[in-house]
């Protein structure tokens, strides 16, 4: 089931990649850049919701299998931790045997208010990858 969901996420990413990555169409597709040589990468797909808020889809690769991660979104463009609430967490996930992980969440902030998305290690919040958004 997990591989099926990952496949859907990848296909969704391929569908959105055909759109301009920073266009006025309500979609942004951006790349997770590895931090500190972690080897973690992937894609983030953000979609503006019709009545406000944003759907954020994180597809991470290069993770340590069986390890828990979480993804957050930020007002800053560098994934710098800021005072945040539980609402800033997109999702928690455990990497599969291939080192893939996926989180999806609806957030209250509008697309133009989100400036970065991270992949962090669940145990100590260390930053493993960051994707700039709307920069």
CNS distance restraints for C-alpha pairs under 8 A (distance, minus, plus):
assign (resid   1 and name CA) (resid   5 and name CA) 6.32 0.50 0.50
assign (resid   2 and name CA) (resid   6 and name CA) 6.19 0.50 0.50
assign (resid   3 and name CA) (resid   7 and name CA) 6.06 0.50 0.50
assign (resid   4 and name CA) (resid   8 and name CA) 6.34 0.50 0.50
assign (resid   5 and name CA) (resid   9 and name CA) 6.25 0.50 0.50
assign (resid   6 and name CA) (resid  10 and name CA) 6.18 0.50 0.50
assign (resid   6 and name CA) (resid  59 and name CA) 7.83 0.50 0.50
assign (resid   6 and name CA) (resid 100 and name CA) 8.00 0.50 0.50
assign (resid   6 and name CA) (resid 101 and name CA) 7.69 0.50 0.50
assign (resid   6 and name CA) (resid 102 and name CA) 6.81 0.50 0.50
assign (resid   7 and name CA) (resid  11 and name CA) 6.11 0.50 0.50
assign (resid   8 and name CA) (resid  12 and name CA) 6.06 0.50 0.50
assign (resid   9 and name CA) (resid  13 and name CA) 6.22 0.50 0.50
assign (resid   9 and name CA) (resid  57 and name CA) 7.74 0.50 0.50
assign (resid   9 and name CA) (resid  59 and name CA) 6.97 0.50 0.50
assign (resid   9 and name CA) (resid 102 and name CA) 7.78 0.50 0.50
assign (resid  10 and name CA) (resid  14 and name CA) 6.28 0.50 0.50
assign (resid  10 and name CA) (resid  59 and name CA) 7.35 0.50 0.50
assign (resid  11 and name CA) (resid  15 and name CA) 6.21 0.50 0.50
assign (resid  12 and name CA) (resid  16 and name CA) 6.34 0.50 0.50
assign (resid  13 and name CA) (resid  17 and name CA) 6.01 0.50 0.50
assign (resid  13 and name CA) (resid  29 and name CA) 7.73 0.50 0.50
assign (resid  13 and name CA) (resid  43 and name CA) 7.54 0.50 0.50
assign (resid  13 and name CA) (resid  45 and name CA) 6.66 0.50 0.50
assign (resid  14 and name CA) (resid  18 and name CA) 6.92 0.50 0.50
assign (resid  15 and name CA) (resid  19 and name CA) 7.79 0.50 0.50
assign (resid  16 and name CA) (resid  27 and name CA) 7.44 0.50 0.50
assign (resid  16 and name CA) (resid  29 and name CA) 6.91 0.50 0.50
assign (resid  16 and name CA) (resid  45 and name CA) 7.57 0.50 0.50
assign (resid  17 and name CA) (resid  21 and name CA) 6.83 0.50 0.50
assign (resid  17 and name CA) (resid  29 and name CA) 6.47 0.50 0.50
assign (resid  19 and name CA) (resid  23 and name CA) 7.77 0.50 0.50
assign (resid  19 and name CA) (resid  27 and name CA) 7.73 0.50 0.50
assign (resid  20 and name CA) (resid  28 and name CA) 7.72 0.50 0.50
assign (resid  21 and name CA) (resid  27 and name CA) 7.12 0.50 0.50
assign (resid  21 and name CA) (resid  28 and name CA) 5.03 0.50 0.50
assign (resid  21 and name CA) (resid  29 and name CA) 4.99 0.50 0.50
assign (resid  21 and name CA) (resid  30 and name CA) 6.86 0.50 0.50
assign (resid  22 and name CA) (resid  27 and name CA) 7.14 0.50 0.50
assign (resid  22 and name CA) (resid  28 and name CA) 5.26 0.50 0.50
assign (resid  22 and name CA) (resid  29 and name CA) 7.22 0.50 0.50
assign (resid  22 and name CA) (resid 134 and name CA) 7.08 0.50 0.50
assign (resid  23 and name CA) (resid  27 and name CA) 6.96 0.50 0.50
assign (resid  23 and name CA) (resid  28 and name CA) 7.11 0.50 0.50
assign (resid  26 and name CA) (resid  47 and name CA) 5.69 0.50 0.50
assign (resid  26 and name CA) (resid  48 and name CA) 4.97 0.50 0.50
assign (resid  26 and name CA) (resid 111 and name CA) 7.58 0.50 0.50
assign (resid  27 and name CA) (resid  45 and name CA) 7.20 0.50 0.50
assign (resid  27 and name CA) (resid  46 and name CA) 5.63 0.50 0.50
assign (resid  27 and name CA) (resid  47 and name CA) 4.61 0.50 0.50
assign (resid  27 and name CA) (resid  48 and name CA) 6.45 0.50 0.50
assign (resid  28 and name CA) (resid  45 and name CA) 5.81 0.50 0.50
assign (resid  28 and name CA) (resid  46 and name CA) 5.10 0.50 0.50
assign (resid  28 and name CA) (resid  47 and name CA) 6.61 0.50 0.50
assign (resid  28 and name CA) (resid 133 and name CA) 7.48 0.50 0.50
assign (resid  29 and name CA) (resid  43 and name CA) 6.99 0.50 0.50
assign (resid  29 and name CA) (resid  44 and name CA) 5.75 0.50 0.50
assign (resid  29 and name CA) (resid  45 and name CA) 4.57 0.50 0.50
assign (resid  29 and name CA) (resid  46 and name CA) 6.42 0.50 0.50
assign (resid  30 and name CA) (resid  43 and name CA) 5.78 0.50 0.50
assign (resid  30 and name CA) (resid  44 and name CA) 5.33 0.50 0.50
assign (resid  30 and name CA) (resid  45 and name CA) 6.61 0.50 0.50
assign (resid  30 and name CA) (resid 131 and name CA) 6.24 0.50 0.50
assign (resid  30 and name CA) (resid 132 and name CA) 6.97 0.50 0.50
assign (resid  30 and name CA) (resid 133 and name CA) 6.73 0.50 0.50
assign (resid  31 and name CA) (resid  41 and name CA) 7.26 0.50 0.50
assign (resid  31 and name CA) (resid  42 and name CA) 5.92 0.50 0.50
assign (resid  31 and name CA) (resid  43 and name CA) 4.57 0.50 0.50
assign (resid  31 and name CA) (resid  44 and name CA) 6.20 0.50 0.50
assign (resid  31 and name CA) (resid 131 and name CA) 5.53 0.50 0.50
assign (resid  31 and name CA) (resid 132 and name CA) 7.72 0.50 0.50
assign (resid  32 and name CA) (resid  40 and name CA) 7.66 0.50 0.50
assign (resid  32 and name CA) (resid  41 and name CA) 4.83 0.50 0.50
assign (resid  32 and name CA) (resid  42 and name CA) 5.00 0.50 0.50
assign (resid  32 and name CA) (resid  43 and name CA) 5.42 0.50 0.50
assign (resid  32 and name CA) (resid  44 and name CA) 6.82 0.50 0.50
assign (resid  32 and name CA) (resid  60 and name CA) 7.63 0.50 0.50
assign (resid  32 and name CA) (resid 118 and name CA) 7.60 0.50 0.50
assign (resid  32 and name CA) (resid 129 and name CA) 5.65 0.50 0.50
assign (resid  32 and name CA) (resid 130 and name CA) 5.12 0.50 0.50
assign (resid  32 and name CA) (resid 131 and name CA) 4.35 0.50 0.50
assign (resid  32 and name CA) (resid 132 and name CA) 7.86 0.50 0.50
assign (resid  33 and name CA) (resid  40 and name CA) 7.26 0.50 0.50
assign (resid  33 and name CA) (resid  41 and name CA) 5.47 0.50 0.50
assign (resid  33 and name CA) (resid  42 and name CA) 7.58 0.50 0.50
assign (resid  33 and name CA) (resid 129 and name CA) 5.20 0.50 0.50
assign (resid  33 and name CA) (resid 130 and name CA) 5.30 0.50 0.50
assign (resid  33 and name CA) (resid 131 and name CA) 5.99 0.50 0.50
assign (resid  34 and name CA) (resid  38 and name CA) 5.83 0.50 0.50
assign (resid  34 and name CA) (resid  39 and name CA) 5.54 0.50 0.50
assign (resid  34 and name CA) (resid  40 and name CA) 5.05 0.50 0.50
assign (resid  34 and name CA) (resid  41 and name CA) 5.52 0.50 0.50
assign (resid  34 and name CA) (resid 128 and name CA) 6.14 0.50 0.50
assign (resid  34 and name CA) (resid 129 and name CA) 4.45 0.50 0.50
assign (resid  34 and name CA) (resid 130 and name CA) 6.77 0.50 0.50
assign (resid  35 and name CA) (resid  39 and name CA) 7.66 0.50 0.50
assign (resid  35 and name CA) (resid  40 and name CA) 7.61 0.50 0.50
assign (resid  35 and name CA) (resid 127 and name CA) 6.72 0.50 0.50
assign (resid  35 and name CA) (resid 128 and name CA) 5.16 0.50 0.50
assign (resid  35 and name CA) (resid 129 and name CA) 5.03 0.50 0.50
assign (resid  35 and name CA) (resid 130 and name CA) 7.01 0.50 0.50
assign (resid  36 and name CA) (resid 128 and name CA) 7.12 0.50 0.50
assign (resid  38 and name CA) (resid 128 and name CA) 5.68 0.50 0.50
assign (resid  38 and name CA) (resid 129 and name CA) 7.59 0.50 0.50
assign (resid  39 and name CA) (resid  62 and name CA) 5.55 0.50 0.50
assign (resid  39 and name CA) (resid  63 and name CA) 7.62 0.50 0.50
assign (resid  39 and name CA) (resid 128 and name CA) 7.89 0.50 0.50
assign (resid  40 and name CA) (resid  60 and name CA) 6.87 0.50 0.50
assign (resid  40 and name CA) (resid  61 and name CA) 5.65 0.50 0.50
assign (resid  40 and name CA) (resid  62 and name CA) 4.44 0.50 0.50
assign (resid  40 and name CA) (resid  63 and name CA) 5.81 0.50 0.50
assign (resid  40 and name CA) (resid 128 and name CA) 6.11 0.50 0.50
assign (resid  40 and name CA) (resid 129 and name CA) 5.81 0.50 0.50
assign (resid  41 and name CA) (resid  60 and name CA) 5.72 0.50 0.50
assign (resid  41 and name CA) (resid  61 and name CA) 5.23 0.50 0.50
assign (resid  41 and name CA) (resid  62 and name CA) 6.24 0.50 0.50
assign (resid  41 and name CA) (resid 129 and name CA) 6.27 0.50 0.50
assign (resid  42 and name CA) (resid  58 and name CA) 7.70 0.50 0.50
assign (resid  42 and name CA) (resid  59 and name CA) 5.56 0.50 0.50
assign (resid  42 and name CA) (resid  60 and name CA) 4.45 0.50 0.50
assign (resid  42 and name CA) (resid  61 and name CA) 5.31 0.50 0.50
assign (resid  43 and name CA) (resid  58 and name CA) 6.13 0.50 0.50
assign (resid  43 and name CA) (resid  59 and name CA) 5.35 0.50 0.50
assign (resid  43 and name CA) (resid  60 and name CA) 6.55 0.50 0.50
assign (resid  43 and name CA) (resid 131 and name CA) 7.89 0.50 0.50
assign (resid  44 and name CA) (resid  56 and name CA) 7.07 0.50 0.50
assign (resid  44 and name CA) (resid  57 and name CA) 5.67 0.50 0.50
assign (resid  44 and name CA) (resid  58 and name CA) 4.62 0.50 0.50
assign (resid  44 and name CA) (resid  59 and name CA) 6.30 0.50 0.50
assign (resid  44 and name CA) (resid 117 and name CA) 7.59 0.50 0.50
assign (resid  44 and name CA) (resid 131 and name CA) 7.15 0.50 0.50
assign (resid  45 and name CA) (resid  56 and name CA) 5.91 0.50 0.50
assign (resid  45 and name CA) (resid  57 and name CA) 5.09 0.50 0.50
assign (resid  45 and name CA) (resid  58 and name CA) 6.59 0.50 0.50
assign (resid  46 and name CA) (resid  54 and name CA) 6.57 0.50 0.50
assign (resid  46 and name CA) (resid  55 and name CA) 5.69 0.50 0.50
assign (resid  46 and name CA) (resid  56 and name CA) 4.60 0.50 0.50
assign (resid  46 and name CA) (resid  57 and name CA) 6.33 0.50 0.50
assign (resid  46 and name CA) (resid 111 and name CA) 7.21 0.50 0.50
assign (resid  47 and name CA) (resid  54 and name CA) 5.55 0.50 0.50
assign (resid  47 and name CA) (resid  55 and name CA) 5.12 0.50 0.50
assign (resid  47 and name CA) (resid  56 and name CA) 6.57 0.50 0.50
assign (resid  47 and name CA) (resid 111 and name CA) 7.16 0.50 0.50
assign (resid  48 and name CA) (resid  52 and name CA) 7.03 0.50 0.50
assign (resid  48 and name CA) (resid  53 and name CA) 6.28 0.50 0.50
assign (resid  48 and name CA) (resid  54 and name CA) 4.58 0.50 0.50
assign (resid  48 and name CA) (resid  55 and name CA) 6.45 0.50 0.50
assign (resid  48 and name CA) (resid 110 and name CA) 6.67 0.50 0.50
assign (resid  48 and name CA) (resid 111 and name CA) 5.56 0.50 0.50
assign (resid  49 and name CA) (resid  53 and name CA) 5.48 0.50 0.50
assign (resid  49 and name CA) (resid  54 and name CA) 5.28 0.50 0.50
assign (resid  49 and name CA) (resid  55 and name CA) 6.69 0.50 0.50
assign (resid  52 and name CA) (resid 108 and name CA) 7.03 0.50 0.50
assign (resid  52 and name CA) (resid 109 and name CA) 7.50 0.50 0.50
assign (resid  52 and name CA) (resid 110 and name CA) 5.94 0.50 0.50
assign (resid  53 and name CA) (resid 106 and name CA) 6.98 0.50 0.50
assign (resid  53 and name CA) (resid 107 and name CA) 5.53 0.50 0.50
assign (resid  53 and name CA) (resid 108 and name CA) 4.32 0.50 0.50
assign (resid  53 and name CA) (resid 109 and name CA) 4.87 0.50 0.50
assign (resid  53 and name CA) (resid 110 and name CA) 4.44 0.50 0.50
assign (resid  53 and name CA) (resid 111 and name CA) 6.87 0.50 0.50
assign (resid  54 and name CA) (resid 106 and name CA) 5.69 0.50 0.50
assign (resid  54 and name CA) (resid 107 and name CA) 5.37 0.50 0.50
assign (resid  54 and name CA) (resid 108 and name CA) 6.58 0.50 0.50
assign (resid  54 and name CA) (resid 109 and name CA) 6.35 0.50 0.50
assign (resid  54 and name CA) (resid 110 and name CA) 5.56 0.50 0.50
assign (resid  54 and name CA) (resid 111 and name CA) 5.64 0.50 0.50
assign (resid  55 and name CA) (resid 104 and name CA) 7.24 0.50 0.50
assign (resid  55 and name CA) (resid 105 and name CA) 5.78 0.50 0.50
assign (resid  55 and name CA) (resid 106 and name CA) 4.44 0.50 0.50
assign (resid  55 and name CA) (resid 107 and name CA) 6.41 0.50 0.50
assign (resid  56 and name CA) (resid  90 and name CA) 7.09 0.50 0.50
assign (resid  56 and name CA) (resid 104 and name CA) 5.58 0.50 0.50
assign (resid  56 and name CA) (resid 105 and name CA) 5.44 0.50 0.50
assign (resid  56 and name CA) (resid 106 and name CA) 6.29 0.50 0.50
assign (resid  56 and name CA) (resid 107 and name CA) 7.54 0.50 0.50
assign (resid  57 and name CA) (resid 102 and name CA) 7.44 0.50 0.50
assign (resid  57 and name CA) (resid 103 and name CA) 5.93 0.50 0.50
assign (resid  57 and name CA) (resid 104 and name CA) 4.42 0.50 0.50
assign (resid  57 and name CA) (resid 105 and name CA) 6.75 0.50 0.50
assign (resid  58 and name CA) (resid  71 and name CA) 7.59 0.50 0.50
assign (resid  58 and name CA) (resid 102 and name CA) 5.52 0.50 0.50
assign (resid  58 and name CA) (resid 103 and name CA) 5.11 0.50 0.50
assign (resid  58 and name CA) (resid 104 and name CA) 6.19 0.50 0.50
assign (resid  59 and name CA) (resid 100 and name CA) 7.38 0.50 0.50
assign (resid  59 and name CA) (resid 101 and name CA) 6.03 0.50 0.50
assign (resid  59 and name CA) (resid 102 and name CA) 4.73 0.50 0.50
assign (resid  59 and name CA) (resid 103 and name CA) 6.84 0.50 0.50
assign (resid  60 and name CA) (resid 100 and name CA) 5.64 0.50 0.50
assign (resid  60 and name CA) (resid 101 and name CA) 5.11 0.50 0.50
assign (resid  60 and name CA) (resid 102 and name CA) 6.16 0.50 0.50
assign (resid  60 and name CA) (resid 119 and name CA) 7.61 0.50 0.50
assign (resid  61 and name CA) (resid  99 and name CA) 5.77 0.50 0.50
assign (resid  61 and name CA) (resid 100 and name CA) 4.60 0.50 0.50
assign (resid  61 and name CA) (resid 101 and name CA) 6.56 0.50 0.50
assign (resid  62 and name CA) (resid  99 and name CA) 5.23 0.50 0.50
assign (resid  62 and name CA) (resid 100 and name CA) 6.59 0.50 0.50
assign (resid  63 and name CA) (resid  67 and name CA) 7.58 0.50 0.50
assign (resid  63 and name CA) (resid  95 and name CA) 6.03 0.50 0.50
assign (resid  63 and name CA) (resid  99 and name CA) 4.37 0.50 0.50
assign (resid  63 and name CA) (resid 100 and name CA) 6.06 0.50 0.50
assign (resid  63 and name CA) (resid 101 and name CA) 7.32 0.50 0.50
assign (resid  64 and name CA) (resid  95 and name CA) 6.37 0.50 0.50
assign (resid  64 and name CA) (resid  99 and name CA) 5.47 0.50 0.50
assign (resid  65 and name CA) (resid  94 and name CA) 7.52 0.50 0.50
assign (resid  65 and name CA) (resid  95 and name CA) 4.82 0.50 0.50
assign (resid  65 and name CA) (resid  96 and name CA) 5.27 0.50 0.50
assign (resid  65 and name CA) (resid  97 and name CA) 4.91 0.50 0.50
assign (resid  65 and name CA) (resid  98 and name CA) 6.54 0.50 0.50
assign (resid  65 and name CA) (resid  99 and name CA) 4.88 0.50 0.50
assign (resid  65 and name CA) (resid 100 and name CA) 7.70 0.50 0.50
assign (resid  66 and name CA) (resid  94 and name CA) 5.74 0.50 0.50
assign (resid  66 and name CA) (resid  95 and name CA) 5.19 0.50 0.50
assign (resid  66 and name CA) (resid  96 and name CA) 6.05 0.50 0.50
assign (resid  66 and name CA) (resid  97 and name CA) 6.86 0.50 0.50
assign (resid  67 and name CA) (resid  94 and name CA) 5.36 0.50 0.50
assign (resid  67 and name CA) (resid  95 and name CA) 5.62 0.50 0.50
assign (resid  67 and name CA) (resid 121 and name CA) 7.96 0.50 0.50
assign (resid  67 and name CA) (resid 122 and name CA) 7.94 0.50 0.50
assign (resid  68 and name CA) (resid  92 and name CA) 7.08 0.50 0.50
assign (resid  68 and name CA) (resid  93 and name CA) 5.64 0.50 0.50
assign (resid  68 and name CA) (resid  94 and name CA) 4.27 0.50 0.50
assign (resid  68 and name CA) (resid  95 and name CA) 6.53 0.50 0.50
assign (resid  68 and name CA) (resid 121 and name CA) 6.49 0.50 0.50
assign (resid  68 and name CA) (resid 122 and name CA) 5.15 0.50 0.50
assign (resid  68 and name CA) (resid 123 and name CA) 7.31 0.50 0.50
assign (resid  69 and name CA) (resid  92 and name CA) 5.73 0.50 0.50
assign (resid  69 and name CA) (resid  93 and name CA) 5.41 0.50 0.50
assign (resid  69 and name CA) (resid  94 and name CA) 6.05 0.50 0.50
assign (resid  69 and name CA) (resid  95 and name CA) 7.51 0.50 0.50
assign (resid  69 and name CA) (resid 119 and name CA) 6.69 0.50 0.50
assign (resid  69 and name CA) (resid 120 and name CA) 5.58 0.50 0.50
assign (resid  69 and name CA) (resid 121 and name CA) 4.59 0.50 0.50
assign (resid  69 and name CA) (resid 122 and name CA) 4.39 0.50 0.50
assign (resid  69 and name CA) (resid 123 and name CA) 7.82 0.50 0.50
assign (resid  70 and name CA) (resid  89 and name CA) 7.21 0.50 0.50
assign (resid  70 and name CA) (resid  90 and name CA) 7.44 0.50 0.50
assign (resid  70 and name CA) (resid  91 and name CA) 5.66 0.50 0.50
assign (resid  70 and name CA) (resid  92 and name CA) 4.20 0.50 0.50
assign (resid  70 and name CA) (resid  93 and name CA) 6.12 0.50 0.50
assign (resid  70 and name CA) (resid 103 and name CA) 7.84 0.50 0.50
assign (resid  70 and name CA) (resid 119 and name CA) 5.86 0.50 0.50
assign (resid  70 and name CA) (resid 120 and name CA) 5.37 0.50 0.50
assign (resid  70 and name CA) (resid 121 and name CA) 6.46 0.50 0.50
assign (resid  70 and name CA) (resid 122 and name CA) 5.69 0.50 0.50
assign (resid  71 and name CA) (resid  89 and name CA) 5.97 0.50 0.50
assign (resid  71 and name CA) (resid  90 and name CA) 5.42 0.50 0.50
assign (resid  71 and name CA) (resid  91 and name CA) 5.70 0.50 0.50
assign (resid  71 and name CA) (resid  92 and name CA) 6.63 0.50 0.50
assign (resid  71 and name CA) (resid 103 and name CA) 7.14 0.50 0.50
assign (resid  71 and name CA) (resid 117 and name CA) 6.81 0.50 0.50
assign (resid  71 and name CA) (resid 118 and name CA) 5.16 0.50 0.50
assign (resid  71 and name CA) (resid 119 and name CA) 4.67 0.50 0.50
assign (resid  71 and name CA) (resid 120 and name CA) 6.09 0.50 0.50
assign (resid  72 and name CA) (resid  88 and name CA) 5.55 0.50 0.50
assign (resid  72 and name CA) (resid  89 and name CA) 4.48 0.50 0.50
assign (resid  72 and name CA) (resid  90 and name CA) 5.36 0.50 0.50
assign (resid  72 and name CA) (resid  91 and name CA) 7.48 0.50 0.50
assign (resid  72 and name CA) (resid 117 and name CA) 5.69 0.50 0.50
assign (resid  72 and name CA) (resid 118 and name CA) 5.42 0.50 0.50
assign (resid  72 and name CA) (resid 119 and name CA) 7.09 0.50 0.50
assign (resid  72 and name CA) (resid 120 and name CA) 7.95 0.50 0.50
assign (resid  73 and name CA) (resid  79 and name CA) 7.43 0.50 0.50
assign (resid  73 and name CA) (resid  88 and name CA) 5.78 0.50 0.50
assign (resid  73 and name CA) (resid  89 and name CA) 6.80 0.50 0.50
assign (resid  73 and name CA) (resid  90 and name CA) 6.96 0.50 0.50
assign (resid  73 and name CA) (resid 114 and name CA) 6.69 0.50 0.50
assign (resid  73 and name CA) (resid 115 and name CA) 7.56 0.50 0.50
assign (resid  73 and name CA) (resid 116 and name CA) 5.75 0.50 0.50
assign (resid  73 and name CA) (resid 117 and name CA) 4.37 0.50 0.50
assign (resid  73 and name CA) (resid 118 and name CA) 6.47 0.50 0.50
assign (resid  74 and name CA) (resid  79 and name CA) 6.17 0.50 0.50
assign (resid  74 and name CA) (resid  80 and name CA) 7.63 0.50 0.50
assign (resid  74 and name CA) (resid  81 and name CA) 7.85 0.50 0.50
assign (resid  74 and name CA) (resid  82 and name CA) 7.73 0.50 0.50
assign (resid  74 and name CA) (resid  88 and name CA) 7.40 0.50 0.50
assign (resid  74 and name CA) (resid 114 and name CA) 5.93 0.50 0.50
assign (resid  74 and name CA) (resid 115 and name CA) 5.88 0.50 0.50
assign (resid  74 and name CA) (resid 116 and name CA) 5.30 0.50 0.50
assign (resid  74 and name CA) (resid 117 and name CA) 6.31 0.50 0.50
assign (resid  75 and name CA) (resid 113 and name CA) 6.39 0.50 0.50
assign (resid  75 and name CA) (resid 114 and name CA) 5.43 0.50 0.50
assign (resid  75 and name CA) (resid 115 and name CA) 5.25 0.50 0.50
assign (resid  75 and name CA) (resid 116 and name CA) 6.95 0.50 0.50
assign (resid  76 and name CA) (resid  80 and name CA) 6.82 0.50 0.50
assign (resid  76 and name CA) (resid 114 and name CA) 7.74 0.50 0.50
assign (resid  76 and name CA) (resid 115 and name CA) 5.37 0.50 0.50
assign (resid  76 and name CA) (resid 116 and name CA) 6.34 0.50 0.50
assign (resid  77 and name CA) (resid 115 and name CA) 4.66 0.50 0.50
assign (resid  77 and name CA) (resid 116 and name CA) 4.87 0.50 0.50
assign (resid  77 and name CA) (resid 132 and name CA) 5.50 0.50 0.50
assign (resid  77 and name CA) (resid 133 and name CA) 6.87 0.50 0.50
assign (resid  77 and name CA) (resid 135 and name CA) 6.83 0.50 0.50
assign (resid  78 and name CA) (resid 115 and name CA) 7.88 0.50 0.50
assign (resid  78 and name CA) (resid 116 and name CA) 6.24 0.50 0.50
assign (resid  78 and name CA) (resid 130 and name CA) 7.00 0.50 0.50
assign (resid  78 and name CA) (resid 131 and name CA) 7.92 0.50 0.50
assign (resid  78 and name CA) (resid 132 and name CA) 6.73 0.50 0.50
assign (resid  79 and name CA) (resid 116 and name CA) 5.64 0.50 0.50
assign (resid  79 and name CA) (resid 117 and name CA) 6.28 0.50 0.50
assign (resid  79 and name CA) (resid 118 and name CA) 5.93 0.50 0.50
assign (resid  79 and name CA) (resid 130 and name CA) 6.01 0.50 0.50
assign (resid  79 and name CA) (resid 131 and name CA) 7.79 0.50 0.50
assign (resid  84 and name CA) (resid  88 and name CA) 6.20 0.50 0.50
assign (resid  85 and name CA) (resid  89 and name CA) 7.77 0.50 0.50
assign (resid  87 and name CA) (resid 107 and name CA) 7.17 0.50 0.50
assign (resid  88 and name CA) (resid 107 and name CA) 7.52 0.50 0.50
assign (resid  90 and name CA) (resid 103 and name CA) 6.51 0.50 0.50
assign (resid  90 and name CA) (resid 104 and name CA) 6.16 0.50 0.50
assign (resid  90 and name CA) (resid 105 and name CA) 4.92 0.50 0.50
assign (resid  90 and name CA) (resid 106 and name CA) 7.41 0.50 0.50
assign (resid  90 and name CA) (resid 107 and name CA) 7.48 0.50 0.50
assign (resid  91 and name CA) (resid 103 and name CA) 5.02 0.50 0.50
assign (resid  91 and name CA) (resid 104 and name CA) 6.24 0.50 0.50
assign (resid  91 and name CA) (resid 105 and name CA) 6.43 0.50 0.50
assign (resid  92 and name CA) (resid 103 and name CA) 6.58 0.50 0.50
assign (resid  92 and name CA) (resid 122 and name CA) 7.68 0.50 0.50
assign (resid  93 and name CA) (resid 101 and name CA) 6.27 0.50 0.50
assign (resid  93 and name CA) (resid 102 and name CA) 6.49 0.50 0.50
assign (resid  93 and name CA) (resid 103 and name CA) 6.48 0.50 0.50
assign (resid  94 and name CA) (resid 101 and name CA) 6.30 0.50 0.50
assign (resid  95 and name CA) (resid  99 and name CA) 5.22 0.50 0.50
assign (resid  95 and name CA) (resid 100 and name CA) 5.20 0.50 0.50
assign (resid  95 and name CA) (resid 101 and name CA) 4.73 0.50 0.50
assign (resid  96 and name CA) (resid 100 and name CA) 5.46 0.50 0.50
assign (resid  96 and name CA) (resid 101 and name CA) 6.46 0.50 0.50
assign (resid 109 and name CA) (resid 113 and name CA) 6.11 0.50 0.50
assign (resid 109 and name CA) (resid 114 and name CA) 7.00 0.50 0.50
assign (resid 110 and name CA) (resid 114 and name CA) 7.05 0.50 0.50
assign (resid 112 and name CA) (resid 134 and name CA) 6.62 0.50 0.50
assign (resid 114 and name CA) (resid 133 and name CA) 6.53 0.50 0.50
assign (resid 114 and name CA) (resid 134 and name CA) 7.08 0.50 0.50
assign (resid 115 and name CA) (resid 132 and name CA) 5.98 0.50 0.50
assign (resid 115 and name CA) (resid 133 and name CA) 4.49 0.50 0.50
assign (resid 115 and name CA) (resid 134 and name CA) 5.51 0.50 0.50
assign (resid 115 and name CA) (resid 135 and name CA) 6.64 0.50 0.50
assign (resid 116 and name CA) (resid 130 and name CA) 6.83 0.50 0.50
assign (resid 116 and name CA) (resid 131 and name CA) 5.42 0.50 0.50
assign (resid 116 and name CA) (resid 132 and name CA) 4.45 0.50 0.50
assign (resid 116 and name CA) (resid 133 and name CA) 4.95 0.50 0.50
assign (resid 116 and name CA) (resid 134 and name CA) 7.94 0.50 0.50
assign (resid 117 and name CA) (resid 130 and name CA) 5.80 0.50 0.50
assign (resid 117 and name CA) (resid 131 and name CA) 5.22 0.50 0.50
assign (resid 117 and name CA) (resid 132 and name CA) 6.75 0.50 0.50
assign (resid 117 and name CA) (resid 133 and name CA) 7.42 0.50 0.50
assign (resid 118 and name CA) (resid 127 and name CA) 7.05 0.50 0.50
assign (resid 118 and name CA) (resid 128 and name CA) 7.52 0.50 0.50
assign (resid 118 and name CA) (resid 129 and name CA) 5.65 0.50 0.50
assign (resid 118 and name CA) (resid 130 and name CA) 4.48 0.50 0.50
assign (resid 118 and name CA) (resid 131 and name CA) 6.34 0.50 0.50
assign (resid 119 and name CA) (resid 127 and name CA) 6.30 0.50 0.50
assign (resid 119 and name CA) (resid 128 and name CA) 5.57 0.50 0.50
assign (resid 119 and name CA) (resid 129 and name CA) 5.10 0.50 0.50
assign (resid 119 and name CA) (resid 130 and name CA) 6.47 0.50 0.50
assign (resid 120 and name CA) (resid 125 and name CA) 5.16 0.50 0.50
assign (resid 120 and name CA) (resid 126 and name CA) 5.35 0.50 0.50
assign (resid 120 and name CA) (resid 127 and name CA) 4.57 0.50 0.50
assign (resid 120 and name CA) (resid 128 and name CA) 5.35 0.50 0.50
assign (resid 120 and name CA) (resid 129 and name CA) 7.11 0.50 0.50
assign (resid 121 and name CA) (resid 125 and name CA) 4.99 0.50 0.50
assign (resid 121 and name CA) (resid 126 and name CA) 5.34 0.50 0.50
assign (resid 121 and name CA) (resid 127 and name CA) 6.68 0.50 0.50
assign (resid 121 and name CA) (resid 128 and name CA) 6.87 0.50 0.50
assign (resid 122 and name CA) (resid 126 and name CA) 7.90 0.50 0.50
